[in-house]
């Protein structure tokens, strides 16, 4: 069985404008440097998405405005507070990202149908717990240590 890895990275430059990149600089508690959501007051620093969603619905990486696309099966089923290590950088999972009418509109899809299809599959918000750089191809692992144990 293949170990999960980073499949794609994107940075959001502005509303609806994503750029594919080979690496992202991460600042703890702030997100990705030069990303539209860097220091976002709502806590939307990082959006992680599994390739499972892309394959199921036929989307390309970055289409759903995720910054980090992972080949991590079961990402959506992990509990809030779980730590996912991407390369050397730990991220704490937060709430799921809910599909919205705005996203459906940008994709030219019927909003209610889009929201129903992607409910529970749109990705997970996460908070960076350390500074570092993540790259396409980096290994991904789910920590077995409790979040409370982090320094």
Residue pairs with C-beta under 8 A, 6 or more apart in sequence:
2 71
3 139
3 140
3 141
4 70
4 71
4 72
4 73
4 139
4 140
4 141
5 70
5 71
5 137
5 138
5 139
5 140
6 68
6 69
6 70
6 86
6 87
6 134
6 135
6 136
6 137
6 138
6 140
7 51
7 61
7 69
7 70
7 71
7 136
8 20
8 61
8 62
8 68
8 69
8 136
9 20
9 21
9 22
9 23
9 24
9 67
9 68
9 69
9 134
9 135
9 136
10 18
10 19
10 20
10 21
10 61
10 62
10 65
10 66
10 67
10 68
10 69
11 18
11 19
11 21
11 24
11 32
11 34
11 35
11 36
11 67
12 18
12 35
12 36
12 37
12 65
12 67
13 19
13 36
14 36
15 36
16 65
16 106
18 62
18 65
20 61
20 62
22 135
22 136
23 133
23 134
23 135
23 136
24 32
24 33
24 35
24 67
24 68
24 133
24 134
25 32
25 33
25 34
25 132
25 133
26 32
26 33
26 46
26 89
26 128
26 130
26 131
26 132
26 133
26 134
27 33
27 38
27 128
27 131
28 128
28 129
28 130
28 131
29 45
29 127
29 128
29 129
30 38
30 39
30 45
30 128
31 37
31 38
31 39
31 40
31 45
31 46
31 128
32 38
32 45
32 46
32 67
35 67
37 44
37 45
37 46
37 67
38 45
43 94
43 125
43 127
44 125
45 125
45 126
45 127
45 128
46 67
46 68
46 91
46 125
46 126
46 127
46 128
47 65
47 66
47 67
47 68
47 97
47 123
47 124
47 125
47 126
48 66
48 67
48 68
48 70
48 72
48 75
48 84
48 91
48 93
48 123
48 124
48 125
48 126
49 64
49 66
49 68
49 69
49 70
49 75
49 122
49 123
49 124
50 69
50 70
50 71
50 72
50 73
50 74
50 75
50 76
50 123
51 61
51 69
51 70
51 71
52 73
52 75
52 76
52 121
53 59
53 64
53 76
53 118
53 121
53 122
53 123
54 60
54 61
54 63
54 64
54 69
56 121
57 117
57 118
57 121
61 69
62 69
63 107
64 103
64 118
64 122
64 123
65 103
66 123
68 86
68 134
70 84
70 86
70 140
71 140
72 84
72 140
72 142
75 84
75 123
75 124
76 96
76 120
76 121
76 123
76 124
78 84
78 93
78 124
78 142
79 93
80 93
80 94
80 95
81 92
81 93
81 147
82 92
82 93
82 142
82 143
82 147
83 90
83 91
83 92
83 93
83 129
83 142
83 143
83 145
83 147
83 150
84 90
84 91
84 93
84 126
84 140
84 141
84 142
84 143
85 91
85 139
85 140
85 141
85 142
85 143
86 134
86 138
86 140
87 132
87 133
87 134
87 135
87 138
87 139
88 130
88 132
89 128
89 129
89 130
89 131
89 132
89 133
89 134
90 128
90 129
90 130
90 143
90 150
91 126
91 127
91 128
91 129
92 126
92 127
92 129
92 147
93 124
93 125
93 126
94 124
94 125
94 126
94 127
95 124
95 125
96 120
96 122
96 123
96 124
96 125
97 122
97 123
97 124
97 125
98 115
98 119
98 122
99 114
99 115
99 117
99 118
99 119
99 122
100 111
100 115
101 111
101 114
101 115
103 114
104 110
104 111
104 113
104 114
104 115
105 111
107 114
129 150
